[in-house]
Amino acid sequence: MSHVYLSSQQSQQVDRRAIDEFGMSGLVLMENAGRGATDVLVRLMEQAQLLVADQGPIFVCCGGGNNGGDGLVMARHLDLRGYAVRVLLWANPKKLTPDAAANYEIIRKSDVPLAVLGPDYDEQQLASSLGTASWIIDALLGTGALGEPRPPMDRVIDQLNDSGQPILAVDVPSGLDCDTGQPSSHAIRALATCTFVAPKRGFKEASAQGCVGDLYVLDIGAPRKLLDEVLATAGRSSN
């Protein structure tokens, strides 16, 4: 059913029902999402024939929601595979969602380079750091984000784009409305996007193409029965 597109609400429904009705752990879903996206990124780097010793660090830019938690999982798996990783978190660790907080603690205890940033972050220092990156992971804003990105995310998004480095977006490029496909005035322009379960409804719009880039659809381990039900509902609602 690759031609079926999900709305943001339907995407969130998959997670909620997998946890509430099927007894799955949100941590397992997050782990599967982050590890799957890591596999895609590693394949992209291998296709470009980038060796670990020849490239700069991968910057994993995270927000405070579950999208940021997916990014933290990616950082752990990239570090495990021998890649230089730098995590930049634009959130108060005490206010992370529970699953994201669990993965933050793992990263913190694993000695992966980690910086917690806020509205007053040093923009010049960030620009200088991003200039050394081999890849940037956009895990700032997820499907639940609505409207224009608020400060400091608006400035951060612009700086990631201005870095000139390839960006992989997690689930949805930050600043793109995944239901309408309309980018905000501050929206990530990704080289590739790893989205979960099914493409988001807005991805089929021409206005989204410059943000999404090459699209990879990954499963997160939710039961097939649940996916069939949600995808069937999505198919009917899009007709």
N, C-alpha and C positions, 0 to 999 in steps of 0.2 A: 504493500500500500504506500509506496514511496511518493505517490502523487498526492497524498492526503497531507494537508497542512493543519497545524494546531494553532489555536489562539493562545495568548499568554495564560488565560484562565484555565484552558484545557491542559496546558503544560503543567501548571501548578497542581491540577487535579490528579495527574498521574502520581506525583510525589505523595500527595495527601492520602490518596486511596491505597497506595502501596504500603504506607505506614499504618493507616487506621484499619483497613480491611484485611490486608494480607500479612500484617505483623512484621513487615520488613523494617529494618533500622534505617533511619535517615543517614547515619554514618556510612552504611553499606552503599546506599544510592550515591552519596557524595564520592565515596572511594571509587566506585565504578566509573563515574563521570570523569573524575580527575585523571584516573589511570588511562582511560580510553583516549582522552585528549592528549595525554603525554605520548601515547603510542603514535598518534597522528603526527605530532610535532617531530618526534624522533625520525619517523619515515621521511618527512619533508627535509630534515637536515641531512639525512643519509642520501636522499636523491640529489641534493645540492653538493654532495661529496664534501661536507664540512666535517672535519675531524675534531674531536674534543679539544685537542691541544692547539688547534689553529683558530679557535673562535673566542670571542668575548663572552661575557656572562649573559645568561638569559634573565631578563628582568621580569618578575612576576608581580603585576600591579593589582592589588586586591582592594575591594571595598568591604563593607561590614556585613553583607548578607551571605546567603548560601552560595552565590556566584563567587564571592571571594573565598569561601571555603573550598570550592572546586579548585581555585587557583593554588591554595595552600597545599592541597593534595598533589597537584602537578609539581610544585616546588620540591616536595619530598621525593617523588619518584624520579625527577630529573637529577637531583642530588645523588640518589641511590645508584643511578646509571652513570655517574661520573661527570656530569655536566656542571659547570660553574653556574650557580644560581644566586640571585639577589632578590629578596622579597621586600616589596614596598607596600605597606598597609596603611590605607587612608581610613582609619577607624579606631575608635577607642576599644582596645582589647576586651575591656569589661562589658562592652555593649554588643559584642558579636552574637550572632545567633548561636544556639547551643552546639550544633554540629560544626560550625565554623570555629567556635571557640575551642573545641576539642582538637581540631587540626592545628590551630594556632599554637596550642600548648606543645603538640608534638614537634612542630617546627622550632619553637623556642628552645626546647630541650635538646634538639638535634644539632645545634650550632650552625644551622644554615644562616648565612648573613641576612639580618632582618632589621628593617627600619620602620618605626611607627611614626607616621607623619600626620600633620593636621593642616588647618587652613593657612597657617603661617609658614608652610614649608618653603625652603630655599629653592626658588625656581631656577636660578642660575646653576646651582649645584645639581639639580635634577637633569637639566639640559646637558651638562657636562658628563654626567654618569651615563645617560642614555646614548650618548655618542659612542660609547664603548661596547654597546650591546650587540649581540648576534641576533637575538630575537626579543620581542616584547610580548608578554602574555597580558591580554586585557581581561581581567576578572573583576572589573570595577562595579558594573551595574548589570543586574539580571533582568528577567522577564517582568518582574514586578515594578520596575522603575517607570515612572510616567512623567511626561512633560520634559522641559528643558533641564539638563543636569544642573544641580545647584553647586555653588562654590564649596570646596575647591575643585570638585570633579570637572567643572567646565574647563578650567585652566589646565588641569592634568591631562584631559583628553586632547586638548590642543597641542600640548607639549609632546605627547606620545606620537601624534600624527606628524608633528614638525621634526621629530628625530630622524626621519628618513629610514628607520630600521623596519624590517618586516614585523607585522603584528599578527598574532593569532588570537582571535576573540573566542571567549568561552560562552557557549550557548547563544548569545546575541551580542553584537557589537554595542558597546556602551553608547548611549545617546540615540540609538535607532529604535523607533517604535515598532516592535515586532508584530503588532496587529495591522498597522496601516502601511508599514514599509517606508514611512516618512522619517528621514533623519532630522534631528534637531540641528540647531546652529553649531552645536559642539557634539560631533558624533565620530566615533572611531572609524577609520578607513582601514579595514583589515585585509591582509593578503589571503587569509583563510579563516574560516569560522567552524568550530566544532559545536554543533547543536545536538540536543539530546532528544531521543524518542522519535521525533519527526521534525521536518522543517517547520519553522514558524510562518504563520499566515502572511505576514508582510514581506517575507523573503522573495515571494514570486513577483513583487512589484519592481518595475525598472528603477524606481527611485532608491531601492535598497542595494542594488548591485555594487555600487561603489563602496559600500560599507562592509558587505558580507564577504566579498571575494570568493575564493573556492570554498564550496560548502561540503562538510563531512557530517553525516548523520550517524550518531552513535547510540547504542542502547545503554541503559543503566542497570539492567538486570531485573526490571519490573516484570511480573508474570505476563505471559502472552495473553491470557484471558483478559486481564485488565487493559492491556494495550489494544486488543481487538475491540473492546467496548468503547474506549475513548476515541480511537481512530475512526470507528464506525460513526460515532456521534459527530466527530469533526467532519467526516465526509458528507453527512446529511446537512450540517449547518452551512457548508460552503457552497452547496448547490443553489 
